[in-house]
Amino acid sequence: MKTITLAFTGASGLPYGLRTLECLLAAGCTVHVLYTQAAQIVAKQELGQTWPGRADDLAKQFRSQYGVGEDRLKVWGQQEWFAPMASGSNPGDAMVVVPCTMGALAAMAGGASDNLLERAADVMIKERKTLIVVPREAPFSVIHLENMLRLARLGVVILPPNPGFYHHPESIDDLVDFVVARILDQLGVPHQLMTRWGD
């Protein structure tokens, strides 16, 4: 199965990220998680979860939560430059940044590599691998839109978390699943999160 780098930043919308993680693991993927310090704050505010500062400790927490082993789920700190996704020789199959702050998006659009998340995104772009960015902001400024256009021209998938309503959602989970389904479709990962149009 696929190896996916999954990055959480400090934008609102962390339920999208954690549901993506859950679905990737359920589909048999190997997942490398990156997270920022701001994402820890969002986890506390939006989900009531306390994420430890050490990547190894968060890895243990996630492995216990999702019932997987070290071979399926790894968590990396922002300065771990020997992580596989830091090099084009071992980038994995794809990367998803969900949710994505405008700051992280700007760094990716500018080719910055000041931390592991930015470097992993830079590797995906240069190796022409799938990079999906889920930007969470409203409204978008011209700067935001220009950065997204710059990334889109490089082949990056810009996937704002805009749920549809034609499937008659009955809960917040249904709205989250709509967006996560679009992410999984872009990754080519099978799922049954919702009925498809026309079925």
C-alpha positions in Angstrom: 0.0 0.0 0.0 0.9 3.6 -0.3 3.2 5.6 2.0 1.7 9.0 2.8 3.2 12.0 4.6 0.5 13.7 6.6 1.1 17.2 8.0 -0.9 19.1 10.6 -0.5 22.8 10.9 -2.1 25.4 13.2 -5.1 26.2 11.1 -8.6 25.4 12.3 -9.9 22.2 10.9 -7.9 19.5 12.7 -10.8 17.1 12.6 -10.2 16.8 8.8 -6.6 15.9 9.5 -7.3 13.2 12.1 -10.1 11.7 10.1 -7.7 11.5 7.1 -5.2 9.8 9.4 -7.8 7.3 10.6 -8.9 6.5 7.0 -5.4 6.1 5.6 -4.5 3.6 8.4 -7.8 1.7 7.9 -6.9 1.4 4.2 -3.6 -0.2 5.0 -1.4 2.8 4.2 1.8 3.6 6.1 1.6 7.2 7.4 4.4 9.6 8.4 2.9 12.4 10.6 4.4 15.9 10.8 3.0 18.5 13.2 3.7 22.0 14.2 3.7 23.5 17.7 0.6 25.5 16.6 -1.2 22.3 15.7 -0.8 21.2 19.4 -2.7 24.3 20.4 -5.4 23.6 17.9 -5.7 20.0 19.1 -6.4 21.3 22.6 -8.8 23.9 21.6 -10.8 22.0 18.9 -10.7 18.5 20.2 -9.7 18.7 23.9 -6.6 16.6 23.1 -3.2 17.2 24.7 -0.4 16.4 22.3 3.1 15.9 23.7 5.9 18.0 22.4 8.1 15.0 21.7 7.3 13.2 18.4 8.0 9.8 19.9 5.5 10.4 22.6 2.8 11.5 20.1 3.6 8.5 18.0 2.9 6.2 21.0 -0.3 8.0 21.7 -1.5 7.7 18.0 -0.5 4.1 17.7 -2.5 3.2 20.8 -5.5 5.3 19.6 -5.6 3.7 16.1 -4.3 0.2 17.0 -1.3 0.1 14.7 2.4 -0.6 15.1 5.5 1.3 14.5 5.7 -0.1 11.0 2.5 1.7 10.0 2.7 5.0 11.8 5.7 7.2 12.5 5.7 10.8 13.9 8.6 13.2 13.1 9.7 16.4 14.7 10.1 19.6 12.7 13.9 19.4 12.9 14.4 15.7 12.1 16.3 16.1 8.9 17.1 12.4 8.6 13.4 11.6 8.2 12.7 9.8 4.9 10.6 12.5 3.3 13.4 15.1 3.7 15.1 13.6 0.6 14.0 12.9 -2.9 15.6 9.5 -2.6 12.8 8.4 -0.3 9.8 10.8 -0.5 7.0 8.3 -0.2 4.0 8.3 -2.6 2.2 11.5 -1.6 1.9 14.3 1.0 -1.2 16.0 2.4 -1.2 19.2 4.5 -4.5 19.2 6.3 -5.4 21.7 7.7 -2.9 24.1 6.1 -2.2 27.6 7.4 -1.6 30.5 5.0 1.9 30.8 6.5 2.7 27.2 5.6 1.2 27.6 2.2 3.3 30.8 1.6 6.5 28.9 2.7 5.7 26.1 0.2 4.9 28.5 -2.6 8.2 30.3 -1.9 10.3 27.1 -1.8 11.3 27.5 1.8 12.8 24.6 3.6 13.2 25.9 7.1 11.7 22.9 8.8 10.8 19.3 7.9 7.2 20.1 6.8 8.4 22.7 4.3 11.3 20.5 3.1 9.0 17.5 2.6 6.6 19.7 0.5 9.6 21.0 -1.5 10.7 17.4 -2.1 7.2 16.5 -3.3 7.2 19.4 -5.8 10.6 18.8 -7.2 10.1 15.1 -7.5 6.6 15.7 -9.1 4.8 13.6 -6.6 1.3 14.3 -5.3 1.1 17.1 -2.9 -2.4 18.1 -1.6 -2.9 21.3 0.4 -6.1 21.9 2.3 -6.1 25.6 3.1 -8.3 26.8 5.9 -8.9 30.5 5.8 -11.8 32.8 4.9 -11.8 35.1 3.1 -8.7 34.6 1.0 -6.6 37.7 0.4 -4.9 38.3 -3.0 -1.7 37.1 -1.4 -3.3 33.8 -0.4 -4.8 33.4 -3.9 -1.5 34.2 -5.7 0.3 31.7 -3.5 -2.3 29.0 -4.2 -2.1 29.8 -8.0 1.7 29.5 -7.9 1.4 26.1 -6.2 -1.4 24.9 -8.6 0.8 25.8 -11.6 3.4 23.4 -10.1 0.9 20.6 -10.0 -0.1 20.9 -6.3 -3.7 20.0 -5.6 -5.4 22.9 -3.8 -8.4 21.4 -2.0 -10.2 23.8 0.3 -12.4 22.1 2.9 -15.7 23.0 1.3 -18.3 20.3 2.0 -21.2 19.7 -0.3 -24.7 19.2 0.9 -26.3 17.2 -1.9 -25.7 14.0 0.1 -27.9 15.4 2.9 -25.4 15.4 5.8 -26.9 14.7 9.2 -23.9 15.5 11.4 -20.6 17.4 11.6 -18.9 14.0 11.0 -20.8 13.7 7.6 -19.4 17.1 6.6 -15.9 16.1 7.6 -16.2 12.9 5.7 -17.2 14.7 2.5 -13.9 16.6 2.5 -11.8 13.6 3.6 -13.4 11.6 0.8 -12.1 14.2 -1.7 -8.6 13.9 -0.2 -8.6 10.1 -0.4 -9.9 10.3 -4.0 -6.9 12.5 -5.0 -4.6 10.0 -3.3 -6.2 7.0 -5.1 -7.0 5.4 -1.7 -10.3 3.4 -1.7 -13.0 4.4 0.8 -16.7 4.2 1.5 -17.2 7.4 3.3 -20.2 8.5 1.3 -22.4 7.6 -1.6 -21.0 8.8 -4.9 -22.9 11.1 -7.2 -25.2 9.1 -9.5 -25.1 5.9 -7.3 
